[in-house]
Amino acid sequence: MASVAVDHVIGTIMSALQEEATLLVGIKDELEEISKELVSMRSFLQDAERNKVMSKGEETWVAEVRDTAHQIEDLIDEYMYYMYRKQYSTVAHRIFLTPKSLLEKRRIASKLQQINKNIIGMDERRKRFGNDHVEGSNAHCDLTLYPRDSAVFMKEDDVVGFVDESRLLKTWLIDGEKHLTLISVVGMGGSGKTTLVAKTCNNETAKSYFDCYAWVTVSQTYARDDLLRKLIKECHESGKARVPNDLGTKDFKDLVEYLIGYLKHKKYLVILDDVWDISLWENIKASLPNNEFGSRIIFTTRNEDVGSFSSNVRSHMLTIKPLKNEEAWDLFCKKAFFSNPDKSCPEELKPLALELVGKCDGLPLAIVALGGVMSSKKSTSEWSSVWDNLNWQLNSNPRLEIVKSILLLSFNYLPSPLKYCFLYCCLFPEDYKIRRQRLIRLWIAEGFIQNVDRTTPNEVAESYFMELTLRSMLQVGSRNACGRPRACQMHDLLREIGISMLEREKFGVVYDGKIKIKECQLHQARRLSIQTTNGDLQSYGNMRRLRSLLVFVDSSVSFSSTSLPNLKLMRSLDLENVAINILPEGLGTLLNLRYLNLRGTQVQKLPKSIGKLRNLESLDITNTKVKELPSEVAELQNLYHLIMWSKGIANNLGDFLYLNGLQVPFKISKLKKLQVLYYIEAKGDIIRQLGSMTQLRRMGISNLREADEHDLCSSILNLKLIRTLRLYVNNEAEFLRMDALETPPPQLQKLGLHGKLERVPHWFCSLQNLTSLGLLGSSLEEDQLPHVAALPNLGRVTLINSFVGENLHFYSGFAKLKELYLFKFRQLKGIIIEKGAMPDIQKLWIDSCFALDAVPRGIEFLTNLQTMWLTNFSSSLIDMKSIDRSKLQHIPNVNIIDTIGRVLFLNSDSSGGNGSRDGESFVLSQYLQ
């Protein structure tokens, strides 16, 4: 790992010398000399780290090199802090700061000179240890990663085995028994307990049997009150009820009484994942009433003692067994040989592959991890090398030791840049669903992303993310219509190993209450993840080396203006969903800050000092109470992402969607690097200014008017790089006019037009790269389908009140369409699908089409359809005898729900929707993001 630190600091030096040369005049020579010494030392360091057992002297030397690399990185950022402070100050203030800045420059230059001498001394000591250079194998060579082909995003996650277990678990779940039932799923870590429960229960057919449900990960240490708060929050959200505003202030007694009151008349499903102690049930059983409605509670646990107790409640226990040999082999081949057309193992590799799979002993996690490692190995010699270096340790728990060995091997074989990216993921809480975009922006802010010619940092970071998922180091949590991952999470064991590594390598500290953190660890912490408010956490103001602060607690967190100036090295501040409503003016002292995430907080306004954060690259105020940006935001010349979408800004009144964006500064066009800007209010001269912001890739505008047509189309014409465009008219009487747009942006992938259209835009047929189309409130008399049927890459179509005719006819086309949503077609009486149309569609959702008198004609031609939802229909559709079930039998998941909530299930393994009659809210929440 020290070699990774050295690689990173070499990259930091080279990047700084290229991009900030004028500011580094005072230390440029020292940095160049240090870089040369580190480059010459790197190969010896890598050889030392490959040794299975290092001498004490080698261990000391490696640790010293790592600490030196960290010190160099800190000094560079500290130097830049003083240069930024001087550069961005007023003339009068600059005169005052100059003497101090000179002193700091000299101090840092002197330290770097001393470090250079120390590095030379370290090299001399290395030679005394006899650690001479040896030609290393190419097993650890770095890879330059480029954005993956779009086909990568279309891969489906493989699940092997658990057929009988899933069937049994499902029977217990919906067997009609009215008594509260406790179901325990028992198995060792990595055996697939969570996978089995998710496969069986985390789908809409299973959820639809219950009025509300909650999935809470418990882990070894848990706060009783926090667990109850999570249960209340998830039960409310799944039941489409408002979460109590005072949840954070309720004590244990109040929480129990509240949960009992909410659940006493409901059929609920509660899943408690990773339970370690029987006492958990004693702590929460009083809050989960046995109300004779058929409620279910599911535990997953590694401890059979936990799984075998019943506590006077009807119970079942399911023990997970290792995969059978055939299943294990099938799973391994799917991961190791995914690029082969039939995913088969080459004959020359089969003996070694069988040995490797045998060592996994049927443990899915080990098989998946090892398969990910071997997927990049092609020759017999490479496979033999992996086999020879496996450190199988068979002690009291041999399977766990094997998994650790395999997972460590998976990490060791990562390209150097990906190791830091992986360790950063370990800062997130256990089983946390990490949004892809959030993660890659944090990586970029930290400087983990290599410079690649003609490729943006965001694209390179995307390729890193995909590489980690392909190697099974990250698990894909959800995907969009085109197969692109939306979120990921880490397996428990992978995360445990990662946490031990990030602490040992002084990469970061996870403060979760499990173990007491020493004060010296906090003061030296480079990255801090706060996951509990329990315990004695020292003030972050003393953590002068802190580069990232991530907070994952719901309770209030305060920030002192007096301590913020001490955080000179801070690059990332992530406060998502933290109960904070005021940001101090001292925020403007974080001159190295690149990433600021306030999503889901109660912040009402941004301080004017935010204009001093000239290095800020990403600002997320999604779902906050901020209504207007201060004019100082226009000074953030390095801002790439300005994200302001809010769940509360979309108001669905009748058949028209009203969306209010945020007001932005008049001089917003000064932000020439901005790539993401949504959603903003169309006021004043804003629309005309947008045409000069030529780096925009994603944009959303609300409150457009008919009179804006020419300015809007003129600006869009200049945005050659735009990929996502969403336009809203807020006046139901006005039209969204787009005829003045001669040709659409060539790279446009996602388009949303929200407002009345007089006609289908003439340029629709030229949207050759379009993957997602949304028409909301268009009220077209003309059928829009023929205009988009031939688009070659269209994967998702969302149509809400977009057509006032009586029939929709899918004649042909839609070759790559995966998802189709048809909502609020009030006059629609029939849908006809011809053979050959929509050949790859997987999800079809039709909602609130009250005049529709039959299921779509030709539905039997959609042979790849996995899920069909017909919701909010008149009772006549269900009561009619015209439903030919034989034409629906090929669809695994069929749900028909009328306006009064009566449900007809045909084929019951549903996993496609959200199980709610309010289908539009679900679709919009996915679509608007």
N, C-alpha and C positions, 0 to 999 in steps of 0.2 A: 504493500500500500504506500510505502514511502516513495516508490517510483512514480505512483500516480500523483502524489503531491508535487514532486519535482516536475513531472510533465505539465501539470497545471500551472505552476509558477513560471516555467519557461514560456508557456503560451501567454500568460499574463504580461510578462516582460516584453515579448515580441509585439503583442497587441498594443501595449502602452507606447512603445517606441514608434510604432507606425501611426497611431491615431492621436496621440497627445505629445508629439515630439516637442512642440514649442513650450509646453508647460514643464517638461522634464529636463530642461537645460542644465539645471544644477546637479542632477544625478545620472545623466545619460551615460557617461563613461563608466561609472560604477556598475550600472545595470548591464551594460554590454559585457563587461568582464565577468560578472557573476553568471550571466547566461552561458558564456563559453565554458566556464568551469562546471556548471551543472550538466551541460550536454555531454561533456567528456566523462562525467561521473555516472551518468544514467545507466549505461550498459552494465557496469559493475554492480550497481544497486539492484538491477533486475535479476542478475545472476544470484546475488545473495538471497533475494526473496524467494527464488525458486528452490533453494535448499530446504529439504524437509525438516532438518534440524540445524539451527544456526548456533554458533558458539556465542557465549555471553558477550564477547568483544564485538562480534558481528551484529548482535541485537542492539547493543549500545550505539554502534556506528549508524545503523539504519535509522534508529529513533532520532539520533542527533541530526541526520540529514533531513528527516521529515520536519522536525521542529524548526530547522533553519529555513526550509522552504516556506513554512507558515509565516515565519518572522519577516521574510522578504516580501511576501504578499501583503502583509499588514503595513509594512513601511511604505510600499508603493501607494496603497490606498490612503494612508495618512498624509503622505506628501501631496497627493492629488486633492485631498480635502482642503489643505491650506491654500493651494493654488486656486481652487474653485472659490473659496471664500474671498480671496483677494480679487479675483476676476469679476465676480458677480456683485461686488460691493459698490456703493456710491463713491464718488471721487473723494469726498471728505473722510468717509470711513476707510477708504483705501490708504490714505495718508496715515491714519491712525494705526492700521494693521501692518503696514510695511515693515517696521522694525521687528515685530514679533514673527512675521512670516520669514524674514531673513534668518532669524535665530533658529526657527523650526527647520528650514531648509538645510542649514549647516549641521544641525543635530542629526537629521535623517541621513544626510550625505556621509557624515562621520560614521554612523552606525553601519551603513552599507559597505563602507571601506573596511570596517572591522569584520563584517560578515564574510567579505571576499577573502580576507586573510584566514579566517576560521575554516572556510571551505578548503583552501589549499592545505591547511593543517589536517583536516579530516581525511583528505586524499592520502597524505603521508601515513596516517594511522592505519588506513585501509591496507596499504601495502605491507605494513608490519603484521597484519592479521593473515597475510598470505592469500588474500582474496583477489588473485590476479584474474585478468579478463579471460573468460572462457567463451567460445562461440556458443551462443544460446540457440535453442531450437526456435522454430517459428510458431510454436504453440501459443505464445503470448503476443505475437506481433499486432500492432495497432491496425485497425481497419479504418479507412476513410468512408464514412457512411453517407449515402445520398438518399434523397427521398425515394420511397419504394413505388413500384408500379401500382397503379390503382387496383390491380387484381389482388394485391395483398389484403386490401380492405374488405374483400368479398368473402374471405375465408369464414367458415362456420366453426364454432368451438366444438371440439369432439368430446363426447362423454361415452365412456366404455364401461360396461358392467352395470351392476345395481338394478337389473331388471326385476328380479324377484323381490328384492328389498323395497324398491319403489312401489311395486304393486301392493305389498303388505302394508307399507306405511300409508298408502292412499286409502286402503280399506279401513284402517283404524281411524283415519281422518274423517271419513264421510260415511261411516257405517250406520248412521241413524240413531245411535245411542245418545240419549238425552243427558245422561250424567256427565259432569266434567271429567275429562280423561287426560291423564298425564302420560305422555309418550317419551321415552328416553332412547336416544340413539347413541350407542356406546362404541368407541373404537379409539385406537391410538392416534396421535397427531399425524396428520397427513394421510389418513386412511380413507378419507372421502366422506366424512360425516356431514359436513356442511354442504358439500356438493349434492349428496343424496337428498337432503332436506330441501335445498333450493330447487332441485330438479322436480321434486314432488309437490312442494307447497308454494313455491314462489311463482305461481302462474295464476292466471285469472280465473280458471275454472275452480281451482281449489279455494282461492280467495273469495269467490262469489258465493260460496256456501256460508260465509260469515259476514256479519254486519260490520266488523272492523278487525283489524289485525295489526300485530306489531312484531318486528324482528329486532332484537336487542342482543348485541354481543356483550358477554359478561366478563370474561377473562379472569385471571387469577386474583387480581385486586379490583374491587369495585366499591363505589360509594353507594350505599343503600338508597339514599335520597335521590341521587342522580339517576339511578336505574329506574326508579318510579317515575321521575320526570320524563325519561325517554319513553317509557311505556305509555304515559298519558299523551305525550306529543304524537307518537306514531299511531295510537288508536284514534286520536282526533283527526289526524291528517288522512288516514285511510278511510275513515268514516265521513270524510268531507265536512268536518266540524271545525270551528274556530278554536285554535289552541289558546288556553287561558293566558292573558297578558301577565298575570302575577305568579306564573308557575315557578319562577326562580326564587320567590320569597316564601313559598309555602314550606312548612316543616314536615317531618315524617307523618305525624298524625293527620295533618290536613291533606297530605298527598294520598294517604291510604283512603281516607273518607271520600275524597274527590273521585278516585279511581273506582271505588265501589259504586258510588252513585252513577258514574258514567256507564259502567258495564253491567249493572244489575239486571237490566232488561234487554241485553244484547247477547247475541251468539258471537263469541270472539275467538280468535286464533292468536296465541302468543308463542313466539319462538324465542327461546333463550339459548343463544349459541355459545359454546365453550364454557360450560359450567364446571367449576373445579371443586366446589364444596357443598355438602348437603345443607349447610346452614343457610344457603341462599333461599331455599324453599321456605324455611322457617321465617326468614325475613320478609318475604313478599306474599306468602300464601293468603294472608288475611285480606290483601288488596284484590285478589282474583276470585270473585264470588262463584260458588257452585249454584248457578241459577237454573239448572235443568233445561237449558236451551241447546245443549249439544256443543258446548265450548270445548276447545282443545288447547293444551299446553304441551309444547315440545321442547325437550332438553337435548342438546348435544354435549357430550362429555367424554373426556379421556379416562375418567375414573369409573370403573364398574360399580363401585360402592354407591356412587351418586345415582347411577342409572337403575340400581336394583331396589331402591326404597320406594314406598308408595304413599306413606303418610295418610292412610285411610282414604285415599282417592283411587278410583278406578285407574289402572295403569297398565302399560305395555312396555316391554324393553326389546329393542332391536340391536343386535350386535353386528357390527360391520366386520366382514371377513376380508382377507386379502383377495385381490383379483386372481381369478384362475389363470393358469399358464397361458391359455389361448387368448384370454382377454388382455393379459399383461403384454403379450407379444403384439397384439393388434394395436394397443395404445402406444407402445414404443415406436412401432413402424409409422404410425400416423404422425408422430412428432419428429422422428429422426429422418424420415424419408418423405416428408410432405411435398417435396418438389418433384418426386417421381410420379408419373401419371397414375400408376396403380398403388402408390405408396408401399411398394414391396422392397424387401431387403436384397441387395445384390448378393449373389451366391458366395463371392469371395469374402464378404464381411459377415456372413451368417454365423459361423462358429463363435467369433468374438461378440457379436450382437447378442447371441443366446446366453453367453456367459454374463454379459453386463446386465441383461434383463433378469437373469437368475439372482444376481446379487441384490436386486431391488426387492425381492421376496414379496411381490404382489402389491407393494405399496404405491398407490397412484402418484403421489407427489414425487417420490423418488424416480419413478419411471418417466414422468413428464419432464422433470428437470434434466435427467440424463439424456433423454431424447432430444431436448433442446440443444444440449452441448454437442451431441454427435451429429446434428443436422448439418454442421459446417465442415465435418470431416469426411474426406472422400477416399483416401488411400488406406490400405491395410496397415501401413506403418504408423499413420496418425491414430488409427484405432488402437493399435498395440501400445502406443505411447500412453494413451489415456488409461488403458487397462493396467499398465505397469505402475502408474502413479496414483491409483485409487488407494486411499488410506482407510481401509475397512477396519473398524475398531469394534470387536465383538465383546462387549462388557455386559453389564446387567440388563441393558436394554439394547440389544444388538441392532434392531431395526432403526431405532432413533439415531444410533451412531452412524449407521449406513447412510441414512438420510442426510445427516449433517455433513458427512464426507462428500456426498454427491452435490449437495447445495453449495458447499464451499468450492467444489470443483467448478460448478456453474459460474460462480462469481469470479474465480481466478481466470477463467477463460474469456471473460468479457474484455473487449477492447478498452484501453485505458480511459478514454473520455466517459465511457458508459459506467465505469465503477463509481465515480462520484455521483452520477445521475441516479444510479440505483440506491446508493447510501442515502441520498436526499429523500427518496421515497420512504425510507424507514422512519423519518421524522413525523410522518402522519400516523394517527392512532390506529390501533389494531382494527382490521376489517373496514377501514375508512374507504369510502368510494371517492377516489381522487379524479377530479375532472382533468381530462387530457390537456386542455388549453391552460388551465391553472398551473399544472405541473411544468409544462414546457416553458412557460413564461418565467417561472421561478428558476429553472435551469439557466435560462438566458441571462437573467439578472445576476446570477452568481458567477457568470463567466465560464460555465462548463462547456459551452458549445464551440466547436472548432470553426475557424473561418474556412469556407469552401467557395472557390471562385464561382461567380454567377449564380450563387445560391444564397437565399436569405437565411439569417440565423433561425428564424421560425421553421423554415423547411428542413434545415439540418436537425433541429431539435425534434421535429416530427419523425424523422428517420431514426433517431435514437430511441424514441418511444416505441416505434414499431419493432425495432430490433430487440428491445427488452421483452416485448410481448411474444415475439417469435421464439425467443429462447426460454419462454415460460418463467421469466423472472418477474413479470407482471401479468396478472390475470385480467382479461378484458371483462369489465363489468356490464357495459351496455354499448350498443352500436346504433348508428343512424341508419337511414334507409339504404344508403349506399355501402353499408358494411364497415364504415369508418368508426373506430372506437370513440365513444363519448367519454368513458370513464374507465378507470382500472382500480384494482386493489391488490394487496400483497397477501400471500399465504402466511399464516402465523409463523411457521418454522423459518421460512425465508426471512421474515421480518426480525425474528429473534436473533438469528445469526447476524443479520445486518446491524442490529442495535449494538451487539457486542463488539462488532468491528468498528462502528463509527465512534464508540466511546474509547476503544483502545487506540484508535488512530487520531484521537482528538479532533475528529470531524465535527461532532456535535453532541448535544446532551438532550435526552428525552426525559422530561420531568413529568412522570405519571403516578408518583406516589408509591411505586412498588419498592424502591430502595431509597435510602437517604442519600441525597447528593451532597458531596462535600463542598464547602464554600470555595475552596481553591478551584474545583471543577467548574463552578459557575463563573468565577472571575475569568477563567481561561476559555470559557465556552465560545466557540466560533459560530455555532448555530444552536438555537434553543427552541425546543418544542414543549410548550406548556399544555398539559393534558389534564390537569387537576388543580383545584385550588386548595387541596388538603396539604398540610405540612408547612414547613417554614422555608418559603422561597425568598431568597434575598432580593433586594431591589435590582432590577435589570440595569439601572444606571451605573452600577459598578462593573458591568461586563463590557469593558472597553474594547475587547476583541470581537464583540458580537457582530456577525455579518447578516444573519437571518433570525428573525423572531416570528414564530408561528404560534398562535394561540388557539386552542380548541376547547375552551370552556364557555358555557352559556352565561355564567355569572359576570358581574361587572368587573371591568379592568380599568384602572386609572393610569394616566400617563402624566408624569410630572415634567413641566417645562424645564426645571432645573437639572434633571438627569438626562434629558434628550441630547444636549450638546456633547455629552461624554461618548455618545454612540457614533463616533466619527466614521467607523468602517461599515455601518449598517447599509446593506444593499436591498434587503427584502423585509417588508413589514406586512404580515398577513394576519388580519383580524377578522376573518370571515365569520359571521354569525355571533360575534362577541357582543355582549350587552354594553356597548359604549355609545354615548350620544354627543360627546363633545371632543373635538381634537384641539390640542393646545397650539398656540401660535409657535411654540418651540419646535413644531414639526419641520419648520423651514430650516432648521440647523442640520438636518440629515442630508448633507450635500452629496453624499455618495449613493443616496437611495435611488434604486432602479425600479422597484416594484412596490406598489401600495394597493392592498386589497382590503376594501371596506365593505364588501358585499354582505348584505343581510344585517348590517349594523343599524343602530338607531340614529346615526349621524344625520343632522339636519342641514349643516352647511360646512363647506370647506374653509379653513382659515386662509386669509390673504397671503400668509407666508408660504403657501404652497407654490407660489410663483418663483421661490428661490430654489426649488428642487430641479435645477436645470438638467440633471442627468436622469430624471424620471422617465422610464420607458413605458410603463404599464400602470394605468389607474382604473380600478374597477369599483364603481359605486352602484352596482346593480342592487336593486331591492333595498335601497336606503330611503331616507326622507329628504334627500337633497333634491331640490326643484330647479335650482339655477346654479350655474358654475360662476365662480368669481372671475373677473376680467383678467386676473393674474395668471390664470391657466394658459392664456395665450403666450406666456413667456416660456413654456415648457418645450423648448425647441427639439428635444430628443424624444418626445412622446410618440410611441408607436400605436398604443392601444388605449382608447378612451371608451369604456364600456359602461352604459348607463341604463340598460334594460331593467324594468321592474315589473314584478308580478302584479303590482297594484295599478299599473297605468293602463291596462286594457279593460275597458268597460263594455260588456256585451249587453246592449239594450235592443231587444227585439231581434231583428235580422241584420243589424248593422253594428260593426265593431268600432268603437271609439278608442283611440290610443293617443295619449298625451306624452310627447317627448320632453326632454329637458331643454331649458333655455341655455344657449352657449354664448360666450363672449362675442362681441361684434367682430373682433380681429381673429377669429378662430382660424382663418386661412393662413396665419403665420406658422401654423404647425405643419410644415412641409413634409415631415417624415411620417405623419399619421397614417396608419394602415387600417385601423378599426375605429369607426365612429357610429355609434347607434345607442339609443334613438334620440334624435334632436328635433327641436321645434323649428318649423319653417317660418322664421320671422325676419323682418327687415331685409337686409341684403345677403342673408346667409346662403341662399340657394345659388346666387351668382358666384359667391366666394368659393363654393365647393369645387367649381371647375378648375381652380388652380391647385387643388390638393391632389396631385396626380399619383401619389403613392397609395391612395385609398384602395383597400381590398374588400372591405365590408362596411356597408353604410345603410342606415335606416333613418327615414325622415317622416315626421308626422305633421298634421295640420296643413297639408298642401291644399292649394286652391286651383280652380280652373285657370286663373290668370297667371299661374306660375309655369304654365306649359313650356314656353319657349326658353326661359331661363333654366328650368330644370333639365330639359332635353339637351340644351347647349352644354351644361355642366357635365351631364352623364357622358356625352360624346367625347369629352376630354379625359374621362377616367378609364384609360385603356386597361388598367390592372384590376378593375373591380370584379369581384367574384360573387359577392352576396349583395343584393340590392332589395330593400323593402321600402315601399312607398305607401303612405296612408293619407286618405282624405278624411277629415273629421266632420265635414258637413254632409249629411245624408242627401241633401238636395243638389250638391255639386258633383261634377264628373271629374274623374282622374283622366286628364288628357295627355296622351303620349304620342300623338301622330307626328309631332315635330321631330321626333327622334328618327333620323334617317337610318342608322344602323346601330344595333345594340353593342355594348362592350364585347370584344371578342372572347374574353376569358370568363364570361358570366356563367356561374354554376347554379346559383340559387336566386330565384326571383319571386317576390311577393308583391302583388298589386292589390291594394285594399281600398276599394271605393268603386262607385259606378263607372262602367265603361260603355261608351256609345257603340263600340265595335271592338272586335279582337284586333290588337295592334298588328299592322302589316308585317312587322319584322319578327313575329313569333317563330316563323318557320326557319329562321336563320340562327336560332339558338342551339347550335350544334353541340356545345359543351354543357348545356343545362342538365343538372341532375335533380333539381327540386323546383317545383312550380306551385305557387299558391295564388288563388284568385278568391278574394273575400268580398262579398257584397257587390259583385260586378253587375248582377241583374241583367245579364245579356239575353237578348232574344235569339241571338245567333248561337248555334252549337259550336262551342270552342274546341271540341275534340278533334275534328279534322285538321285543325291548325297545328296541333302539337303531337299527333299520333306518330309522325315520322321522326321525331327527335331521337337521335340514336343513343343518348346517354341518360334519358329521363328515368330516374329511379323512384321518385316520390311525387305524387300529385295531391294537393289539398284544395278542394273546391267547396266553399261555403257560400250558399245563396248566390251562386255565380251564374245561374241559368234559370229562366222563367218558362221554359218550354215544358212539354208533357212527356217527351221521350228522349232518352240518351241512347245512342247507338254506337257501340264499339265495333266498327267494321273490320279494322285491322290495326297493325302497328303496335306501339308501346312495347318495343322489343325487350327493353331492360327494366320495365316498371316492376318495382317490388311492393310498393305500398300505394293504395288509392283510398282517399277519404272523400265521401260525398255527403255533405251536411246541408240541411235546410233548403232542399229543393221543394218548395211548397206545392208546385203544380205537377211535379213529376209523377207520372202514372206507370211508366214502364222503363226497364233497362234491358237492352238486348246486347248480347255478347256473341259475336261471330267466332267461329273456329279459327284459331290462329292469332287472334288479338290477345294481347297481354300474356304471352306464353310463360313468363317467369314470375308473375305476380304471386306474392306470398301472403299479403295482408289486405283485406278489403273491409272497410268500415262505412256503413251507410246509416245516417242518423237523421231523425226528424224530417223524413220525407213522408208526410202523413197521407198523401194521395196514392202512394205506391201500393198496388194491390197484389203483388206477387214478388217472390224472390227473383233476382235477375235471371232472365231467360238465357240459356247457354252457359250457366254457371258450371256445368259438367265439363266444359272445354278447358277450364282453368285447372289443369292437372297438377300444378305446383302450388296451388293455394293451400296455405297452412292454417290461416285464421280468417273467419268471416264473422263480423259483428253487424247485426241489424238491431238498432236501438231506437227507443222513443217512437215506436210504430203504433198505428191504430190497432185496436184489438182484432179487427176483421182479418188482418194478415195472419195472425196466429190461429184464429178460429176457423179459417177457411180450410177446406180439404185439399186445396190445390198444391200444397207443399209436397213435392215429390222427393221423399227422403232418399230414394235411390240415387238421385242426382247430386246429393250432398255427402254421400258416404265417403267420398275420397278426401274430404276436408277433415283433418284431424280435430280442428277446434271450431265449432259452430255455436254461436250464441244469438238468440233472438229474444229481445226484451221489449215489452210494450210500454205505453206511456204511464201505466199504473204500476209498473214494476214486475209484472208477471214474466217469468223466465221460462223459455223452452230451450233445453240443451240437446243438441244433436252431435254426438261424438264429444266427449267431455274433457279432453286434455288441453284445455284452452291456455294459451300463453301469449295472446296477441294484444289485448287491450289493457284497460285499467280496471275492468270489472265494475265500472260505474255507469249509471244512466246518464250522467253528465259527460258524455263523450267529448263534446266540443271543448270543454275546459281542459281536458287532458291533451287533446290534440294541439290546442293553442299554446299550452304551456311548453310543449315540445317544440312547436313550430317557431314561436317568437324568439327563442334563444338561438 
